[in-house]
Amino acid sequence: MFELNDILNKEQYRLKLNFFYFFGTKLNLIWLIFCYLFFDVFINFCIFYAVGALLLFRFLFSETKINGLFYKVFLFNLLHNLMLKIRYKSNNRYKDTQ
């Protein structure tokens, strides 16, 4: 039979990722740029961006941990590639000095 821990471990990977992962997606960046370009008043920008981001998160964002797509979030990939380049260059400098 199934144990409770096995069921809970499988079910936690089916849950939708939290809001912080949504902030790093291309969909959110496109919405942010759209709101920035079309709203001149800062209050209108904040209201429409917040409401739109919540709606996009609720209805269009469906990434979970089960398929591993949370490692492919746009901004996280950019930061990861930047850190790899920095480490590569610093390792080459260190090797050149020895």
BELBELCOR-V116488 format. One record per pair of residues at least 12 apart in sequence whose ideal C-beta (glycine too) atoms are under 10 Angstrom apart, sorted by sequence separation. I is the first residue (numbers start at 0). GAP is how many residues later the second one is. If there is no record, write none. Layout:
i = (I | I)
gap = (GAP | GAP)
//
This chain:
i = (34 | 31 | 34 | 35 | 33 | 34 | 33 | 34 | 34 | 30 | 31 | 34 | 30 | 33 | 34 | 31 | 27 | 30 | 31 | 30 | 27 | 30 | 27 | 30 | 26 | 29 | 27 | 26 | 27 | 30 | 22 | 26 | 21 | 24 | 21 | 24 | 26 | 27 | 18 | 21 | 22 | 26 | 18 | 21 | 24 | 20 | 21 | 24 | 18 | 21 | 24 | 17 | 21 | 16 | 20 | 15 | 21 | 15 | 18 | 20 | 16 | 20 | 15 | 16 | 27 | 28 | 15 | 16 | 23 | 27 | 28 | 15 | 16 | 24 | 25 | 26 | 27 | 15 | 16 | 20 | 24 | 25 | 14 | 15 | 20 | 23 | 24 | 25 | 13 | 14 | 22 | 23 | 24 | 12 | 13 | 14 | 21 | 23 | 24 | 11 | 12 | 13 | 16 | 17 | 20 | 22 | 23 | 11 | 12 | 13 | 16 | 19 | 23 | 11 | 12 | 20 | 23 | 10 | 12 | 20 | 23 | 9 | 16)
gap = (12 | 13 | 13 | 13 | 14 | 14 | 15 | 15 | 16 | 17 | 17 | 17 | 18 | 18 | 18 | 20 | 21 | 21 | 21 | 22 | 24 | 24 | 25 | 25 | 26 | 26 | 28 | 29 | 29 | 29 | 30 | 30 | 31 | 31 | 32 | 32 | 33 | 33 | 34 | 34 | 34 | 34 | 35 | 35 | 35 | 36 | 36 | 36 | 38 | 38 | 38 | 39 | 39 | 40 | 40 | 41 | 41 | 42 | 42 | 42 | 44 | 44 | 45 | 45 | 45 | 45 | 46 | 46 | 46 | 46 | 46 | 47 | 47 | 47 | 47 | 47 | 47 | 48 | 48 | 48 | 48 | 48 | 49 | 49 | 49 | 49 | 49 | 49 | 50 | 50 | 50 | 50 | 50 | 51 | 51 | 51 | 51 | 51 | 51 | 52 | 52 | 52 | 52 | 52 | 52 | 52 | 52 | 53 | 53 | 53 | 53 | 53 | 53 | 54 | 54 | 54 | 54 | 55 | 55 | 55 | 55 | 56 | 56)
//
